[in-house]
Amino acid sequence: MSVTDAPRVTAPPFVPHRWLENGHVMTIYAWARARQFPSLPAPEARLIRVSPDTQVLTHCYWQAERSRRPTLIALHGLEGSSEAHYMRGLADKAWRRGWNAVLVNQRNCGGTEQLTPGLYHSGLTEDPRRVMRALAADEGLRSFGLVGYSLGGNVTMKLAGELADHPDLPVRVAVAVSPTIDLERCVRAIERRVNVAYEWNFVRHLKARMRRKAEFWPKAFDLTKLDGIRTIRAFDEIYTAPHHGFAGATDYYHRASAIRVTDRIRIPTLILTAEDDPFVPAAQFEDPAVAGNAWIARRVEHDGGHCGFVCAPNSDDGYWAETRAVEFLASAFT
C-alpha cells in the first residue's frame, strides 16, 4: 500500500452528549458508567508466554474460521485491564463486524501479578509483539489491527513505528485514542493541581498492585519507600525505571515515548484525541514527527475528555471513538 492509498477519516466532528461538554465531566463519566454487551459471547482466556518467566493473559473472541478473519488487538491504559469498558466495547464492535478480537492484559494487569516477577511500562512493545507472533503461529492469523487507549495508545504508536524492524508481523493498521506519546509532557500535565484527583487514583492503584505483587514475589521489590510515594513520577523513579534498566524517570519517559519513532510509521494510523483532555496535551500531536507523517491521520476534537468521547446514541451506542476506530480498521482490512 502506498501513502496515497492510506485511509483517512471522513466522519463528522464529535458532538458530546448533553451535559458532557466539560473535559473533566466527560472523563469521569466515561470511566464510571457501567456498560453491558449482551451480544458479546464469553471469551477464551489464554495465557501467552512473552518471556521465560512471564505470561500475559489475553481474552480472545473467536469467529468461525478464525484464520480467515481480521483480528483486533486491543491494548488498555495505565492500571486498566481487558475488563475495561472500552476494551469490551471495541470487542463488541469488532465481533459484530465478523472479526476476531483479542484483548491483551499488560503484564500484572487483570489480576495476573503472579504470572511475572516484573513490571510493565509505557513503552513495552515486546509483549504485544510476542502475543501476535504466538497467535499467528497457533491460529494462522494473518491480519492484525491495533487499537490502544492512553498508555496503550503510546504502546500502539511505538509498536507501529518499530514495525520496520519486525517485518514478520502482519499489522495492517493502528488506532490510538488519547495516546500518551510524549510521556514527560503528559506526566507534567497530570502533575498540575487541577489534576490531583486523577494522579491520586493512579498512584493508589499502582501502590496496591505492588503490595499484591509482594504476596507472590516477596523478595522481588523493596517496599520500604512505597508509603511515601505521592506521584506517578516518584513511582516511576523508584520502581518502574530501575526495574527496566532506565537511568531514572526522565530517561524512561524519553526512551519509552512513541513520539521518538512516529516518523517511521508506514501503516495507516489514526490518532483520536481531544483539546479538553485533562492530562494528554493536544500540542504534542503538532510535533513534526506526527504532523509531518502522511501515514498518520489526526482527529483532535474540541471535546471528548480523556478516553471519553460519549455522544448521543444514533446508529450505535454513542461511544464515538470506538466506532471511529473500528471504521478505520475496516477501511484498511478491506
C-alpha positions as CSV (number, residue, x, y, z in Angstrom):
1,M,0.0,0.0,0.0
2,S,1.3,3.4,-0.9
3,V,0.9,6.5,1.2
4,T,-1.7,7.9,-1.3
5,D,-3.8,4.8,-0.5
6,A,-3.7,5.3,3.3
7,P,-7.3,5.6,4.6
8,R,-8.5,8.8,6.2
9,V,-11.4,9.6,8.5
10,T,-14.3,11.4,6.9
11,A,-16.7,11.2,9.9
12,P,-18.3,14.5,11.2
13,P,-16.8,16.2,14.3
14,F,-17.5,14.7,17.6
15,V,-20.5,16.3,19.4
16,P,-20.6,15.4,23.1
17,H,-23.7,14.2,24.9
18,R,-25.7,16.9,26.6
19,W,-24.1,17.9,30.0
20,L,-20.8,16.3,29.0
21,E,-19.1,19.3,27.3
22,N,-16.6,19.7,30.1
23,G,-13.5,17.5,29.7
24,H,-13.3,16.5,33.4
25,V,-17.0,15.6,33.5
26,M,-16.6,13.6,30.3
27,T,-13.6,11.7,31.6
28,I,-15.1,10.8,34.9
29,Y,-18.5,9.9,33.4
30,A,-17.0,7.6,30.7
31,W,-14.8,5.9,33.4
32,A,-17.6,5.4,35.9
33,R,-20.5,4.5,33.7
34,A,-21.4,0.7,33.6
35,R,-21.9,-0.9,30.2
36,Q,-23.5,-4.2,29.2
37,F,-22.7,-6.1,26.0
38,P,-25.4,-8.8,25.7
39,S,-24.4,-9.8,22.1
40,L,-20.8,-10.4,23.0
41,P,-20.0,-14.1,23.7
42,A,-17.9,-15.4,26.5
43,P,-14.2,-15.1,25.6
44,E,-11.5,-17.7,25.7
45,A,-8.9,-16.9,28.4
46,R,-5.5,-17.7,27.0
47,L,-2.1,-17.3,28.7
48,I,0.7,-16.4,26.3
49,R,4.4,-16.6,27.3
50,V,6.2,-13.4,26.4
51,S,9.5,-14.2,28.2
52,P,11.0,-17.2,30.0
53,D,9.5,-16.1,33.4
54,T,6.4,-14.1,32.2
55,Q,3.0,-14.8,30.8
56,V,0.3,-12.4,29.9
57,L,-3.5,-13.0,30.0
58,T,-5.5,-12.4,26.8
59,H,-9.2,-12.7,26.3
60,C,-10.0,-13.9,22.8
61,Y,-13.3,-13.6,21.0
62,W,-13.0,-16.1,18.0
63,Q,-15.1,-16.2,14.9
64,A,-15.7,-19.4,13.0
65,E,-12.8,-20.0,10.6
66,R,-10.8,-17.5,12.7
67,S,-7.7,-17.8,10.4
68,R,-9.6,-16.2,7.6
69,R,-10.8,-13.2,9.6
70,P,-9.0,-10.0,10.6
71,T,-8.1,-9.7,14.3
72,L,-8.4,-6.7,16.5
73,I,-5.6,-6.4,19.1
74,A,-6.7,-4.1,21.9
75,L,-4.4,-2.5,24.5
76,H,-5.6,-0.8,27.7
77,G,-4.4,2.2,29.6
78,L,-2.5,2.6,32.9
79,E,-3.8,0.3,35.6
80,G,-6.5,-0.9,33.2
81,S,-7.3,-4.5,32.1
82,S,-9.2,-6.4,29.5
83,E,-12.3,-5.8,31.6
84,A,-12.2,-2.0,30.9
85,H,-15.4,-0.9,29.3
86,Y,-13.7,0.5,26.2
87,M,-11.9,-2.8,25.7
88,R,-15.1,-4.8,25.7
89,G,-16.8,-2.1,23.7
90,L,-14.1,-2.5,21.0
91,A,-14.5,-6.3,21.2
92,D,-18.3,-6.0,20.8
93,K,-18.0,-3.8,17.7
94,A,-15.3,-5.9,16.1
95,W,-17.3,-9.1,16.8
96,R,-20.4,-7.7,15.2
97,R,-18.3,-7.0,12.0
98,G,-17.2,-10.6,11.9
99,W,-13.6,-10.1,13.2
100,N,-11.7,-11.8,15.9
101,A,-10.9,-9.7,18.9
102,V,-8.0,-10.2,21.3
103,L,-7.9,-8.1,24.5
104,V,-4.4,-8.1,25.9
105,N,-3.7,-7.5,29.6
106,Q,-0.4,-5.8,30.1
107,R,1.9,-7.9,32.5
108,N,0.5,-7.8,36.1
109,C,-2.9,-6.4,34.9
110,G,-6.2,-8.1,35.1
111,G,-5.3,-9.9,38.3
112,T,-2.1,-11.5,36.9
113,E,0.6,-10.4,39.4
114,Q,1.5,-14.0,40.0
115,L,2.4,-14.6,36.3
116,T,5.5,-12.4,36.2
117,P,8.2,-11.3,38.7
118,G,8.5,-8.0,36.9
119,L,6.5,-4.8,36.0
120,Y,5.1,-3.3,32.8
121,H,5.9,0.1,31.4
122,S,4.5,2.6,28.9
123,G,6.7,1.5,26.0
124,L,6.9,-2.2,26.4
125,T,6.1,-3.2,22.8
126,E,7.7,-6.7,23.1
127,D,4.7,-8.2,24.9
128,P,2.1,-7.4,22.2
129,R,4.6,-8.4,19.5
130,R,5.0,-11.8,21.2
131,V,1.3,-12.2,21.6
132,M,0.7,-11.6,17.9
133,R,3.5,-14.0,16.9
134,A,2.0,-16.7,19.1
135,L,-1.5,-16.2,17.7
136,A,-0.1,-16.2,14.1
137,A,1.8,-19.4,14.8
138,D,-1.0,-21.2,16.7
139,E,-4.1,-19.9,14.9
140,G,-2.8,-19.0,11.5
141,L,-3.9,-15.4,11.9
142,R,-2.6,-13.2,9.1
143,S,-4.1,-9.7,9.5
144,F,-3.9,-7.6,12.7
145,G,-5.2,-4.2,13.6
146,L,-4.1,-2.4,16.8
147,V,-6.2,-0.2,18.9
148,G,-4.7,1.3,22.1
149,Y,-6.1,3.7,24.7
150,S,-4.0,6.2,26.7
151,L,-0.8,4.3,27.8
152,G,-1.9,1.5,25.4
153,G,-2.1,4.2,22.7
154,N,1.6,5.0,23.3
155,V,2.4,1.3,23.0
156,T,0.4,1.1,19.8
157,M,2.1,4.1,18.2
158,K,5.5,2.9,19.3
159,L,4.9,-0.6,18.0
160,A,3.7,0.8,14.7
161,G,6.9,2.9,14.4
162,E,9.0,-0.2,15.1
163,L,7.4,-2.4,12.6
164,A,10.2,-2.0,10.0
165,D,12.4,-3.9,12.5
166,H,9.8,-6.7,12.6
167,P,8.7,-7.5,9.1
168,D,7.2,-10.8,10.1
169,L,4.3,-9.1,11.9
170,P,1.2,-8.7,9.7
171,V,0.0,-5.5,11.4
172,R,-2.1,-3.6,8.8
173,V,-3.5,-0.6,10.6
174,A,-3.4,1.1,14.0
175,V,-5.6,3.5,16.1
176,A,-4.5,5.3,19.3
177,V,-7.2,7.0,21.5
178,S,-5.9,9.7,23.8
179,P,-2.4,8.4,23.5
180,T,0.4,9.5,25.8
181,I,3.0,9.6,23.1
182,D,5.2,12.2,24.9
183,L,5.4,10.8,28.4
184,E,7.3,13.6,30.0
185,R,4.7,16.2,28.7
186,C,1.8,14.0,29.9
187,V,3.3,13.4,33.3
188,R,3.8,17.2,33.7
189,A,0.2,17.7,32.8
190,I,-1.2,15.2,35.3
191,E,1.0,16.9,38.0
192,R,-1.0,20.1,37.7
193,R,-3.0,21.0,40.7
194,V,-6.3,20.7,38.8
195,N,-5.5,17.0,38.1
196,V,-4.6,15.9,41.6
197,A,-7.6,13.5,41.8
198,Y,-6.5,11.6,38.7
199,E,-2.9,11.3,39.9
200,W,-4.1,10.2,43.3
201,N,-6.2,7.5,41.8
202,F,-3.5,6.2,39.5
203,V,-0.9,6.2,42.4
204,R,-3.4,4.4,44.7
205,H,-3.8,1.6,42.2
206,L,0.0,1.4,41.5
207,K,0.8,1.1,45.2
208,A,-1.9,-1.5,45.7
209,R,-0.5,-3.6,42.8
210,M,3.0,-3.5,44.3
211,R,1.6,-4.8,47.6
212,R,-0.2,-7.6,45.8
213,K,3.0,-8.5,43.9
214,A,4.8,-8.7,47.2
215,E,2.4,-11.5,48.2
216,F,3.6,-13.6,45.2
217,W,7.1,-12.3,44.9
218,P,8.1,-11.3,48.5
219,K,11.8,-10.7,47.7
220,A,11.4,-9.0,44.3
221,F,10.9,-5.4,45.4
222,D,11.8,-3.2,48.3
223,L,8.6,-1.7,49.5
224,T,10.0,0.4,52.3
225,K,9.6,3.6,50.2
226,L,6.1,2.7,48.9
227,D,4.1,4.5,51.5
228,G,5.9,7.8,50.8
229,I,5.1,7.8,47.1
230,R,2.6,10.5,46.2
231,T,3.1,11.0,42.4
232,I,3.4,8.9,39.2
233,R,6.9,10.3,38.7
234,A,8.1,9.2,42.1
235,F,6.7,5.7,41.5
236,D,8.5,5.5,38.2
237,E,11.7,6.8,39.7
238,I,11.7,4.3,42.5
239,Y,10.2,1.2,40.7
240,T,9.5,1.3,37.0
241,A,12.7,3.0,35.7
242,P,15.3,1.0,37.6
243,H,13.5,-2.3,37.1
244,H,13.6,-1.9,33.3
245,G,17.1,-0.6,33.2
246,F,16.4,3.1,32.7
247,A,18.6,5.7,34.4
248,G,15.6,7.3,36.1
249,A,12.1,8.5,35.4
250,T,13.3,11.2,32.9
251,D,15.3,8.7,30.9
252,Y,12.3,6.3,31.0
253,Y,9.9,8.9,29.7
254,H,12.2,9.8,26.9
255,R,13.1,6.3,25.7
256,A,9.6,4.8,26.1
257,S,7.7,7.7,24.3
258,A,6.3,6.8,20.9
259,I,6.9,10.3,19.6
260,R,10.6,9.3,19.1
261,V,9.6,6.7,16.4
262,T,6.3,8.1,14.9
263,D,8.2,9.4,11.9
264,R,8.9,5.8,11.0
265,I,5.3,4.7,10.8
266,R,4.4,3.3,7.4
267,I,0.9,1.8,8.0
268,P,-2.4,3.6,8.1
269,T,-2.6,5.1,11.6
270,L,-5.2,7.2,13.3
271,I,-5.0,9.4,16.4
272,L,-8.2,10.3,18.2
273,T,-7.8,12.9,21.0
274,A,-9.4,16.0,22.5
275,E,-8.3,19.5,23.2
276,D,-10.0,19.3,26.6
277,D,-8.2,16.1,27.7
278,P,-7.1,16.9,31.2
279,F,-3.7,15.3,31.0
280,V,-2.8,14.4,27.4
281,P,-2.0,17.9,25.9
282,A,-3.0,18.2,22.3
283,A,0.1,20.2,21.4
284,Q,2.2,17.0,21.3
285,F,0.3,15.9,18.1
286,E,1.6,19.0,16.3
287,D,5.2,17.7,16.6
288,P,6.7,17.3,13.1
289,A,7.3,13.6,13.8
290,V,3.5,13.2,13.9
291,A,2.1,16.0,11.8
292,G,4.7,15.5,9.1
293,N,4.0,11.8,8.6
294,A,1.3,11.3,5.8
295,W,0.6,7.8,7.2
296,I,-0.9,9.4,10.4
297,A,-4.4,10.9,10.4
298,R,-5.1,13.1,13.4
299,R,-8.5,14.0,14.8
300,V,-8.1,16.5,17.5
301,E,-11.7,17.2,18.7
302,H,-12.7,20.2,20.8
303,D,-14.4,17.9,23.3
304,G,-14.0,14.3,24.4
305,G,-12.0,14.4,27.6
306,H,-9.6,11.5,28.3
307,C,-10.7,8.3,26.6
308,G,-14.3,9.6,26.8
309,F,-16.0,10.6,23.6
310,V,-19.5,9.8,24.6
311,C,-22.2,11.3,22.3
312,A,-25.9,10.8,21.9
313,P,-26.6,7.3,20.6
314,N,-27.8,7.1,17.0
315,S,-26.9,4.1,14.8
316,D,-24.5,2.9,17.5
317,D,-24.2,3.1,21.3
318,G,-22.8,6.6,21.4
319,Y,-19.2,5.6,22.1
320,W,-17.8,7.7,19.2
321,A,-14.1,6.8,19.5
322,E,-14.8,3.1,19.5
323,T,-16.9,3.4,16.4
324,R,-14.3,5.6,14.6
325,A,-11.5,3.2,15.5
326,V,-13.4,0.1,14.1
327,E,-14.4,2.0,11.0
328,F,-10.8,3.0,10.4
329,L,-9.6,-0.6,10.8
330,A,-12.3,-1.7,8.4
331,S,-11.1,0.7,5.7
332,A,-7.6,-1.0,5.9
333,F,-8.8,-4.6,6.3
334,T,-10.9,-4.5,3.1
